[in-house]
Amino acid sequence: MSKNMKRVYLTLAIALLIGMGLYTYLNHIPKAEAFGYESMVFCILGYLAYRPFSKQDEFRVIVFTFLTMALLRGTALLPQFSFNNMIMAWGWCVLGLIVVCLISFVARKTNLIKE
């Protein structure tokens, strides 16, 4: 993976993290209500932070980050442990997976990833 690609991925990750923090802060969203879209954002952040430093192929990286974040956000990091919160967190993680697949597709089409 080239240095330019690593910079692009890490810049996207930092911008997304800052954007999520500003969105939560400026809209005064309580932590109990923010965990849904945070689940999606953490799936994307996990991929963007892990992909530049991984030697594994694209599919394994996507599956690993999705399963890790879905298990963490859907069980350990819930504000209140209930079945509805688990389903909501996992649903948002699936949306994050779709966004990660789109990022991967665009990166392959623009030749950022050489495979």
DAHU-V922927 format. One record per pair of residues at least 6 apart in sequence whose C-alpha atoms are under 7 Angstrom apart, sorted by the first residue. I is the first residue (numbers start at 1). J is the second residue. If there is no record, write none. Layout:
# DAHU-V922927
i=I j=J
i=I j=J
This chain:
# DAHU-V922927
i=1 j=52
i=1 j=113
i=5 j=112
i=6 j=52
i=9 j=48
i=9 j=52
i=10 j=48
i=10 j=49
i=13 j=45
i=13 j=48
i=13 j=49
i=32 j=79
i=36 j=88
i=36 j=89
i=36 j=92
i=37 j=92
i=39 j=73
i=39 j=89
i=39 j=92
i=39 j=93
i=40 j=92
i=40 j=93
i=40 j=95
i=40 j=96
i=41 j=96
i=42 j=69
i=43 j=65
i=43 j=66
i=43 j=69
i=43 j=93
i=43 j=96
i=43 j=97
i=44 j=96
i=44 j=100
i=46 j=65
i=47 j=62
i=47 j=65
i=51 j=61
i=66 j=97
i=70 j=90
i=70 j=93
i=73 j=89
i=74 j=86
i=74 j=89
i=74 j=90
i=75 j=86
i=107 j=113
